[in-house]
Amino acid sequence: MRVRFAPSPTGALHIGGARTALYNWLIARHAGGTLMLRIEDTDRERSTPENVAQILDALEWLELDYDEGPISQLSRTDRHQEVLRRLLHDGHAYRSTASADDVKAYKAEHGADAGFRGADEGEGAVRLHVPEAGATVVHDVIRGDAVFQHRHLDDPVVARADGTVLYNFAVAVDDADAQITHVIRGEDHLSNTPKQLLVYQAMGARAPAFAHLPLLHGPDGKKLSKRHGAASVQELRAAGYLPEAVRNYLALLGWGDPDDESVLTTEDLVARFTIERVSKNPARFDEQKLRWLNGRHLRRLSVDELTRRLEAYTGRTGLRPAAEIAREKIQTLADFWPLVGTIYDGPADDPKAREKWLGDERRAVLADARQAVAGADPFEPVPLEAALDRVVQERGAKKRDVFQAVRVAVTGTTVSPGLPETLAVLGRDEALRRIDAALAA
């Protein structure tokens, strides 16, 4: 099995493209086959080195390695011209100056559904001859057969008058030369496929199997776009998602696990993935579901591994104690610093929290809590919680009133990891210093 991922470097790698890359990678790894990366960079205005770098960066972060490439489609220009000359010589293609208006006039004369047929004029663009009778059949692994009657197909333009070849010609030549066995790509390419099959036929090359993936929609059922949230791989990375969670979620966008499981390791995906189980119906990308799945993967990490990733994400060091107490409360790496940053940077400035929990009527509660915290021995979560619980009992107060007063005193906000755990990470001296500062304010 030989498959390829062939993006056009016109910007960041979007989620749909990332899923296409993943499916090609999974089918290659499942079958012990080969994955080629080809950069379709013939559009020189948009195919900049920076855009190519974005694609390579996205694939590296997703940990989708490839066995061959990256191969520049532009570097194959000589080969494209060689095949073009041969098709012209053998009568499979011809030169025509027919314009869009000429095609329109032809259809007005022969019928709106009649495919345009031209004559060799010795100059102009290169068109491929479409057989008069019969049909081109796209055998699609996902969608079944799609039949394109030849009488409805225009003789397709495969090269401009200046000799530069068009996408449908170049991609067919490239795939044939690379002996690609399966072309797995988005449904939006389905209309291109009969044109490419005609190129295969003219070349005398064996066509690959095709699988056209369903489109991605947002939760509202409309075509996925930036308004639905993160639109590219780099945006997912910046939002604090884990690559293994993204792989897991993207795999489920159109493919169903035979055991109907949701949380799957990459090893599970490689073992279970088959293109035959991909649905032809549109799949819905829901970032809330991705957040949930990311949280599940995040909690599978060891504390040491989670710490490593958090330190790489935040650019901070010494985060293991906070990582240990926050791991059950965060769903993404981006959730971490808003939750624990006050441990390292000092209390936040939240006037509403101070007014509600550190007002005059709360001072006595905080003073008692300070004494209890100071006496906790050892200064660890279990003794600290027990000490604060005694304050609750002795004052006949609600637990929330005591704990929130201390939490606001040491973090400046009402949101943090568990309070006893937060105090233990701060340490006795720093915790008492912050409580004293709050009492003195």
N, C-alpha and C positions, 0 to 999 in steps of 0.2 A: 504494500500500500504506500502510495506517495501522494501527499496532500500539500497544499500551499496556502499561505496567508499573503495576500497581495494588496496592501493598502495603498491608497494615493496619499502622499504626504502634503495634505492641504491644510493642516492644523493639528490640534490635539487629537489623540485617539479617543473617539467617543465610545460610549457604553455599547452601542450596537456593534461597532468594529471590534471592541474587546471581546464580546461574546463570540463573534465569528472566529477570532484568533484562538480563543479557548476551545471551541468545538473542534477546530482543526487539530489543535494540540492534543486534545483528549483522544480523538479517534486514532491519531498516529501513535500515541503512547499505548493505547489499549491494544492495538494490532501489532505493536512492535515495528511500525512503519517509519517513514521519513517525512519530516515537516520542513518545507522550504519557505524562506521568507524572501518575497520579491517586492521591491519598492517600485510602484508604477509611477515613475517620475517624469513622464514625457511632457507634462505641463510645466514648462520651465519657470513660468511666472509664479506659480503657487508652490511648486515642489522645491522649496528652499532647503538648504542644509539644516536650518533651525527646525523646520517641520519634520524632516527625517529624524533628527535627534529626539524630538518629542515622541515619535512612534517607538524608537528603540528604547527610550527611557521608560515608557509605559509598559512595554513587554518585559523589560528587566524587572520592574517593580512587581508585576503580576507573576513573575517567575515562570514565564512561558519561554522556554529555550527552543531553539530551532537547530536543525541538523545541517542545513545548507543555506548560504546567504549571509547577509542580505545581498541580493542581486538587483542591480539597477536595470530597469527595463530600457532606459535610454541607452545603456551600454550595448544593447542588442540591436541597435539600428541597422547595422550592416546585414545581420541575419534577416531582419524584416524586409529589407530591400531585395535580398536574394530571393526570398519566397515570392515577393510581389512580382518580380521580373519573370519568375517561372510560371506563375499563374497567368500572366499576360501572354507569355509565349505559348502556353498550352491551350489557350482559348477559354480558360475558366473565368477570366476577367477581361474587362475592356475599358477604354477611356471614353469619357463622355463629358460634354460641356453642359448637360442638362441642369437647369436651375430649379429652384423650388417652384417657380411659376410654371416651368415646363412639366414638372411632375403633376402639378394641379391640373393643367390642361389635359394631360394624358388621362387622368382619372375622370375628368368631365366627359371625355370622349368614350372611354371604355367601361366606365362604371366606378362609383366611389370606392367600392371594395376591391377593385382590380389592382394588383401589384404593378408598379411601374416597370416597364421594360424599355431599355434604350438600345442604341446601336453604336458600334465602335466608330468613333470619330477621329481616333489617332491622337487626340489631345484632351486635356481636361482631367477631371477627377477619375479615379479608378473605381469601377463598380464590379461587383461579383455577379456572375450569371446565376439566377435562380431557376431551377428546372421548371418547365411549364406544368408538368403533371405531378401528381403525388403530394406528399406532405413531409415536413420535417417533424419528427417526434422527439420531444424531450422526455427522456425516461428519468423521472425525478424520484429519488429514494423516499422523500417525505410526501410528495404531493401526487405521486402516480404519474401517468403519462399525460403530457400536454401536447396536443396536435396542432400544428401550424400549417394550414393548407398553402401550398406554393402559389396558388393563383392569387392569394391575398398579400403575398410578401413582395415588397419592392426589391429590385436589384440593389443590395446595400452598397453604400459608398465605403470602401475600405482604405482609401488613401486620397489625400487632397491633390489638387493639380500640381502642387510643388513637390509632391512625392512623399510627404510626411504621412505615415500610416495612422489610422484611427484605432481607438481602443479595442473594438471588437475583433479587429484583425490581429493586432499585436498580442493580445492576451491569448488568443487561440494558438498562434504560432509558439508563444512562450510555453504554454501548457503542454502542447504536443512535443516540443523539443525536450522538455523536462520529464516527459513520460508520467505526467500527473494522472493518477488513477481515479481520484475523487475530487470534484470541485464543490466545496462547501462554502456558501456565501449567502448574502441576504436576498430576500424575496424580490427586492427592487431590481435585481439583475435578471429576473426570469425572462423579461422581454428581450434581453440581449442574447439569450442562449441559442435561439434558432439561427441567428446570424453567425454565431461562433461555430455552430455545428456545420453550417455551410462551408466555412473556411476549412474545418477539419476534412470535410468530404472532398473539397477541391485539392487539398494537399495530399489526399490519400492516407491520412493519419487516423488512428483509432481514437475515438472520442472517449473522454472519461465519463464516469457516472456523475450525476449532478444531484445536489441537495440544496434546496433554497429555503433558508431559515425564515420563520415567521417574523413579522415586524415587531418592534417594541413600542408599546403604548405606555402612557402614564396611568396613574390610578383612575383618572377621569375617562379613560378609554380613548383619548386622543393621542396622536403620534407623539412619541417621547421628544421633549425639548427641554431647554434650559429652565423653563418656567416650572418644571416638575422637580427641580433640585439639581444635584450634581449631574453634569452632562458628560464629563470626560474622566478618564482614568486618573489624571493628575488632580482633578478636583476631589475625587474619592480619597486619594492619598492625603490631600490637605485636610480633609474632613475627619481624618483619624481612623479610617477603616483599615482592616488587616487584609493583606493580599489573599490569604487563604479563605477568608470569609467572602471576599468579592468573587473569587473563583467559584466557591460553593453557590453563591446566590445567582451569578450569571449562568451557571450550568442549569439551574432550575427554571430559568426563563425560557421555557419552550420544551424542556426535556423532563421526563418523569422518571424518578428512581423506581426500579421494579419493586422495591420493598416499601415504597411510599415514605421514605425518610427525608427529613429536611436538613439536618445537621450532618454533613458528610465531609470527611477529610479528602484531601486531594488523592490519596491512595484509593479511597472508596470510589471516587469519581472515575479514575483511570480504569479500575476493575469493572465498573458497571456500565460505563457510557457506551451506548450504541446510537448511531444516527437514526436508526429505524424507529427509535422511541421518541423522536422529536415530533412535536405536534405541528400541524400546518396552521393552527389558529394563532392570532396575535397574542403575545405575552405581555403582561403588565409589570412594569418596573415600579416598585413601591419602596421608597427609601426607608419608610418606617419598618418594613419587614427586613430590609437589609440591616438596619440598626439592631433589631432583635437578634438576627442571626450573627452579627458581628459580636454582640455581647456574649453569645454562647461560645463562640470560638475564643474570645478573649479570656474567658474563665477557664478554658482548657489549658492555657499557657501556665507554665510554672512561674512562680514569683520572680525568679531570676530572669526568665525570658521576657516576662511582662515588663520588668524593670529596664531591661536592655532596650526594648522598643519604646518605652516611655521616655527614656533619656535621649534616645535618638530623635524622637518626635519633638520634644520640648527644648532640646539643647541644654538641659540641666543635668547635674550629676547628684549622686547621693539620694536617689529617690526610692530605694528599696523599702524603707519603713512605710512610706506613704502608699506605695504600690500595693503592699500587702493589705492595708486596711481599706483601700478604695476599690479593689478589684471586683467586689460584689455589687458595687454601686454605679459602675460606669459601663457604657455600651460601646464607646469609641475611645480612642486615644485622646481625642479632642475634649472629651468630658472630664479628663483627669485634672488638668490644672485649675479650671474654675472651681473644682471641688476641694482641692488640697493646697492651692497656691498660698492661701493665708498662713499655712503652717510654716512656709519658708520665707514669705515676703512680709509677714506681719499682718495684724488684723485689717480687714477691709473697713471702708468708711461707709456705713449704712445707717444714716440718721434715724430712719424709721425703726430699724431693729434696736438701736440703742434706746430710743424713746420708749418702746414697748417693753423691753426686757431689762433695761438697766436704769429705769427711773427711780425716784426716791423711795417708792414703796417696795422696790425690789432689792434695795441695798442690803437689808438685813438677811435676806435669803442668800445673796451672793457672798456676804461675809461668812455665814455659816458654812456655805459650800467651800469657801476658800480654806477654812480651818480643816474641813474633812479631807480635802484634796491634799493638803500639806501633811496630814497624818497617814496617808495611804502608804503601806509598806508591804511588799515592794511597790515601786511606782509602775504598776502594770495594769492592764485593763480590768482584770477581775477584782483586785482590791480597790481600784478606783471606783468601779461601778457600785461595789458594796458600800463604800464610804458615802457616795452621793445618795444611795438608796436610804441610808440611815437618816440623812438630812430630810428626805421626803417624809419618812415615817415620823420623825421627831417633831416636825413642823405641821404635820397633817396636811401637807401640800400635795398638789398634783405633781407627778414625776416630770411632766413637761415643763412646769414652771421653774423647777430647780435646774434641770438639764439645759433648757434654753438660755437661762441667765448665764450659766457658765460658758455655754457655747458662744454666745455673742461676746462675752468678755474676752475669750481667747482667740476668736476668729473674726469678730466684727460682723458676722453674718449668721443667719439662722440655718444655713445649709453647710454641712460638713460630713465627713465619714462619722462613724460612731464616736460619741463624745469620749468615752473612756479610752478608746484607741487613739483618738486625736491627742488627748492629754499625754498619753504614754509616749507618743512620737515626739511631742514637744519637749518632754523631759520635765522633771520637777521644777528646776530653777526658772526656766522660761515660762512654764504654765503659771507659776505663782507670780512672776513678774507681770504678766499680762493681766491677771486677775486684779492685782494691786493697782495697776494703772487704771483699770476700769472703775475700781472703787474710789480712786482719787479724782476722777474726772468730774 
